[in-house]
Amino acid sequence: MARQEHLKLIKQGVAAWNAWRQQHPEIRADLRNANLRRAKFREADFSRAKFSGAKLSEADFFGADLSEANLSRAYLIGADFFGADLSDTDLSHVDLSHADLRVADLIGANLSGANLSHADFFGADLSGADLSHARFWGTRLGDRDLRVMKGLETIQHNGPSALSINTIYQSEGDIPEVFVRGTGAPDSFLEYMRALAAKPIEYYTCFISYSSNDQDFAERLYADLQSNNVRCWYAPKDLKPGDFYRYQIEESIKVYDKLVLVLSQHSIKSKRVEEEVQQAWEREMQPGAPLVLFPIRVDDAVMRTERSWAAGLRSVRHISDFTRWKEHDAYQQGLQRLLRDLKAESTRQDV
């Protein structure tokens, strides 16, 4: 049973709870079997807490820290774990049906025997997560490499679940057939997947990052890349407010192979652009990783700026010149250079 002093404390609110946790980090909170249905726990510190058997349906854990916590056999129907830290958390035999786990950190989590029907894992990190004997039905895994997870061949499919073509490509077709059949995929698709595993198709995609002030250029570049058989996507930066839209752009950068960064007087002032560059650098730092970041400029702002990230970028990377993009010949010259760079089969090297 839950310790009554812990139960009373959490009912005082997240601010009081987090203050207590900071003062007593050595204490492992005990909220076992507590009835906390629909409670608000946004950004609460529940690291290493005991929640086994607790009733937490429709609870709000947005951004909360539940790393290394024990939620075994808890009732989490419809709970909100958007952006929560569930790394190395025991979620065995929990009921997570209809739960929102988008962008959650589930690295090393134990989800064995869990009910994941209609749960949404879009953008969640499931590296090393154990899904042995979990139950699926309408479960949304999003676009990801399924090879990083454990126990796919043992999952019980109580109904169909979506399996995207992007997931097949990222997994190079190396997915247990019994899992694919369980999602509802036809036999003809399985044959295609086997061929993909035997001889992976060359597959790369490109995401265009830019300021909405430069949308006319971005739309032209997008159309020309598509017409030259470069699979690419783009999204205006400032069209829709809200964290989830920004998250979708971040997730696109993670999924797509190459980031074409349109540098201008507007984009170099953007904190978001700076973060996107940092994400690309981190991916390129992986051993043997190919080039990810392909900067281009539509004015001279990046060549004059003193912003450290942009100044550092121009010192180590060629920045293709599109400053005269409204002139046909100059634009075509820049486009052909960019196409050659995007299609090059070379590992990372600074130029």
Buried (B, 14 or more C-beta within 10 A) or exposed (E): EBBEEBBEBBEEEBEEBBBBBEEEEEEBBBBBBBEBBEBEBBBBBBBBBBBBBBBBBBBBBBBBBBBBBBBBBBBBBBBBBBBBBBBBBBBBBBBBBBBBBBBBBBBBBBBBBBBBBBBBBBBBBBBBBBBBBBBBBBBBBBBBBBEBBBBBEBBEBBBBBEBEEBBBBBBBBEBBEEBBBBBEBEEEBBEBBEEBBEEEEEEBBBBBBBBEBBBEBBBBBBEBBEEBEBEBBBBBBEEEEEEEBBBBBBBBBEBBBBBBBBBBBBBBBBEBBBBBBEBBBEBBEEEEEBBBBBBBBBBEBBBEBEEEBBBEBBEEBEBBBBBEBEEEEBBEBBBEBBBEBBEEEEEBEEE
